[in-house]
Amino acid sequence: MRSSLLALCMILPLSGCSQLKAVKFLAPQSFGFVQVSPNLYVEVGTDRATQTRLQDDMLVAEKALGTVYGSVLSKPVVHACMTEQCLRSFGGQGTFAKAYGNRILLSPIGLNWHFIAHEWSHAEMIKRLGFRAWKEMPQWFDEGLAVMVSEAPVHSEAHWQYLQAQHVAHPSREELYSLRSLSAWNAAGTRYSDNKNTERRARGETEIHSLYTTAGHEVRTWFQQAGTANLLILISKLNEGNKFDAIYHP
């Protein structure tokens, strides 16, 4: 137990976790989850149909990941919250989903393959990169790649076109490239959010997600030319000690 706790605490900063609530993932069945399969836990009371759908969604997410990365090396464990109380207790409030190393937390509005795939992409990148290489990977690229893998409508190319048509503020390419650290990324998230998406969702209106959508557009455009082969080369070169800016060619 001690060694497992230490391993998770070492991963927490990498995943952007700022709360030790995530340590609960070491014993999810003691904190309101039941195990459905070796890699899936759901909140107590989740109906059988939802459990089955989530299992199917994990397969779809894994296929999407394999399409981009060529293969899937990581095996994250998904924890699905059906209520906001569950989400808050694990420190995930205000998100669709969140990755804590190889642990994925889904919110009640993130219970689909899109957000499993998004967070799984983060887990896959951690699996493929050494520590120094992972530190060299800019946050904007890691997030943009996860957006591309997930194909989530709220971050899609169609949403990018909507942002352009509505003249919604979004980061310039130069500003996007400056968002290398998690703290810089989070600050930009605050800067480009008007905190009105909950109200928009309640009214059935289009939500605004300009930061993630901009990162997704950038990486999607790059990947259309680079493909899986060059993504793997980029990862390999980072592991060899190269600087990201020297090997990323938009």
HELIX and SHEET records of a PDB file:
HELIX    1   1 ARG A    2  SER A   15  1                                  14    
HELIX    2   2 LEU A   20  LEU A   26  5                                   7    
HELIX    3   3 PRO A   28  SER A   30  5                                   3    
HELIX    4   4 ARG A   48  TYR A   69  1                                  22    
HELIX    5   5 GLU A   84  SER A   89  1                                   6    
HELIX    6   6 TRP A  113  ARG A  128  1                                  16    
HELIX    7   7 PHE A  131  GLU A  136  1                                   6    
HELIX    8   8 GLN A  139  SER A  150  1                                  12    
HELIX    9   9 PRO A  153  HIS A  155  5                                   3    
HELIX   10  10 GLU A  157  ALA A  165  1                                   9    
HELIX   11  11 ARG A  173  TYR A  177  1                                   5    
HELIX   12  12 LEU A  182  ARG A  191  1                                  10    
HELIX   13  13 ASN A  197  ARG A  203  1                                   7    
HELIX   14  14 SER A  210  ASN A  239  1                                  30    
HELIX   15  15 PHE A  244  ILE A  247  1                                   4    
SHEET    1   A 5 PHE A  33  SER A  37  0                                        
SHEET    2   A 5 LEU A  40  GLU A  43 -1                                        
SHEET    3   A 5 VAL A  77  ALA A  80  1                                        
SHEET    4   A 5 ARG A 103  LEU A 106  1                                        
SHEET    5   A 5 ALA A  97  TYR A 100 -1                                        
END                                                                             
